[in-house]
Amino acid sequence: MIDIEKYKNTNIRLKTPKGEEHIMSQYEVCRWFSLIEAVDIIDKKASQLGVKGDGINWVKPIALQKYIDERTESMLFELLEDLDKEEKCTT
């Protein structure tokens, strides 16, 4: 089992190619990654079904929140080595 509190209190620095620096906890980064993953899954499914985003209210905030909550811990486990690297870069 992963100690979530440890990752909530461990900050990392993310650098953009332009040199900007963002500081957030490892836990927060994994929650963002989980959101990105959820949106990607929705996009792929919508493409498979031929659904276009114009005028269709497909956003289900509770479902997205539930996915993020359930996925964050496993995302932390998957990214342990990457989160411990010294240099991080965002686009």
C-alpha positions in Angstrom: 0.0 0.0 0.0 1.3 3.5 -0.9 1.5 6.2 1.8 -0.6 8.9 0.1 0.2 11.5 2.7 3.9 11.2 1.9 3.2 12.1 -1.7 0.8 14.9 -0.8 3.7 16.5 1.2 6.5 15.8 -1.4 6.8 18.7 -3.8 8.4 18.5 -7.2 9.5 21.3 -9.6 8.2 21.2 -13.2 10.1 23.3 -15.8 8.6 24.4 -19.0 10.7 24.7 -22.2 10.4 28.5 -21.7 12.0 28.3 -18.3 8.9 28.8 -16.2 8.8 26.7 -13.0 5.8 25.2 -11.4 5.8 23.5 -8.0 3.2 21.0 -7.0 3.0 17.8 -4.9 3.5 14.4 -6.5 0.0 13.6 -5.5 -1.3 16.6 -7.4 0.7 15.7 -10.5 -0.8 12.2 -10.5 -4.3 13.7 -10.2 -3.7 15.9 -13.2 -2.3 12.9 -15.1 -5.4 10.9 -14.2 -7.6 13.7 -15.5 -5.7 13.8 -18.8 -6.0 10.1 -19.1 -9.8 10.2 -18.5 -10.2 12.9 -21.2 -8.1 10.8 -23.6 -10.3 7.8 -22.9 -13.5 9.8 -23.5 -12.0 11.2 -26.7 -11.1 7.8 -28.1 -14.6 6.4 -27.3 -16.3 9.4 -28.8 -14.2 8.9 -32.0 -15.1 5.2 -32.1 -18.8 6.1 -31.9 -18.5 8.9 -34.3 -19.8 11.4 -31.7 -18.8 15.1 -32.4 -18.6 17.5 -29.5 -20.7 20.2 -31.0 -23.8 20.9 -28.9 -23.6 17.6 -27.1 -23.3 17.7 -23.3 -21.1 14.6 -22.7 -19.3 15.9 -19.6 -20.2 13.8 -16.5 -18.3 15.6 -13.7 -19.1 13.0 -11.0 -17.9 10.2 -13.3 -14.7 12.1 -14.0 -14.1 12.8 -10.3 -14.7 9.1 -9.4 -12.3 8.0 -12.1 -9.6 10.4 -10.9 -10.1 9.4 -7.2 -9.8 5.7 -8.1 -6.9 6.1 -10.5 -4.7 8.4 -8.5 -3.2 5.8 -6.3 -2.4 3.4 -9.1 -1.0 6.3 -11.1 1.3 7.1 -8.1 2.5 3.5 -8.1 3.2 3.6 -11.9 5.1 6.8 -11.8 7.2 6.4 -8.6 10.5 6.2 -10.5 9.6 9.1 -12.8 8.5 11.3 -10.0 11.8 10.9 -8.2 13.9 12.1 -11.1 15.7 15.4 -10.6 14.7 17.2 -13.8 11.1 17.4 -14.9 10.0 19.2 -18.1 6.5 20.2 -19.2 5.4 21.4 -22.6 
